[in-house]
Amino acid sequence: MSNLIMALSNGLHRTARSVAIFAVAGMFVTVMVQVVARYIFSSPPIWTEDVARYMMVWTGLLGTTLSFKTRSDAILMQSVFPPRPSVLGLIAEAIRSAAVLSFILPVIWFSFMGLRGGLAKGYLGRQSGLTADTLGIAMIWIAVVVPIAMIIILIHLAAQWAEDPAAQRDASPAEGGLD
């Protein structure tokens, strides 16, 4: 089971990296079109700003999953507890896991469910009724990255729990790059 979780985590990592790279490239191209159209032709398209903004949102949230997977995120407890496997290291890992879960589980829940229940009152339900003004697409296609990123982080956390502690201890930050 742990191999399945780790394989799923690695596959999601590769996919998220590819989509994030595509989003950064798309954002760059869109901004360049905006700049050229504005300063050379004095007629910028109205859609470029929104496309660049939405690509930035996707890049940021998928980049968060990449950072979490590679443990490049802010490791707050490393300065307090030693990184070697010990009781304090286990406590630090439990505190880190609890902090991650206390943030992502409510985000996932409220992405689908409203405060008083019901799918239509959740974040995605509310977004499905909105349309991006300049693009004419449903806002749910932009908003769906929020629960996707949180679910990917949840899977990465499960994969970190499933890792062999010796492999976790031996892995250096350089090894956990964006491969």
C-alpha positions, 0 to 999 in steps of 0.5 A, spaced: 500 500 500 505 504 501 508 503 494 502 505 491 501 511 495 508 513 493 507 512 486 501 516 486 505 522 489 510 521 484 506 521 478 502 527 481 508 531 482 510 530 475 503 532 472 503 538 477 510 540 475 508 539 467 502 543 468 505 549 472 511 549 467 505 550 462 502 555 466 508 559 467 510 559 459 503 561 458 503 567 463 509 569 459 507 569 452 500 572 455 504 578 458 508 579 452 502 579 447 500 584 452 506 588 452 507 588 445 500 590 443 500 595 448 506 599 446 507 597 439 500 597 437 497 601 442 491 596 442 492 591 448 487 585 447 482 585 453 483 578 455 491 577 456 490 580 463 485 575 466 489 569 462 495 571 465 492 572 472 489 565 472 495 562 470 499 565 475 494 562 480 495 555 477 502 556 477 502 558 485 498 553 487 501 547 483 508 550 485 506 549 493 505 542 491 511 541 488 515 545 494 511 540 499 513 534 495 520 536 495 520 539 502 522 545 500 517 549 504 518 552 510 520 547 515 519 551 521 520 546 526 527 544 524 530 550 528 527 547 534 527 540 533 533 536 531 533 533 524 535 526 526 530 521 528 529 521 535 523 522 539 523 530 538 524 529 531 517 524 531 514 530 535 516 535 530 513 531 524 507 530 528 506 537 529 508 539 522 503 534 519 497 536 524 499 543 522 498 541 514 492 537 516 489 543 520 489 547 514 488 543 508 482 539 510 478 545 512 480 547 505 478 541 501 471 540 505 469 547 504 471 547 497 465 542 496 461 543 502 458 550 504 457 552 512 450 549 513 452 543 508 450 542 501 454 542 495 451 548 492 454 553 497 461 550 497 466 554 494 466 550 487 458 550 487 459 558 488 464 559 483 460 554 478 455 560 477 460 565 475 463 567 469 469 570 467 467 577 464 473 577 459 474 570 457 466 568 458 468 561 461 466 558 468 470 561 474 470 553 476 475 552 471 480 557 475 477 555 482 478 548 481 485 548 482 484 550 490 482 543 492 486 540 487 492 543 490 490 541 497 488 534 495 495 533 492 498 535 498 494 531 502 497 525 498 504 527 498 503 527 506 501 520 506 507 518 502 511 522 506 508 518 512 509 511 508 516 513 506 522 509 510 524 513 516 531 511 514 530 513 506 527 520 509 533 521 514 538 520 508 535 524 503 538 531 502 534 537 500 538 537 493 536 530 492 529 532 493 529 537 487 524 537 481 526 531 478 
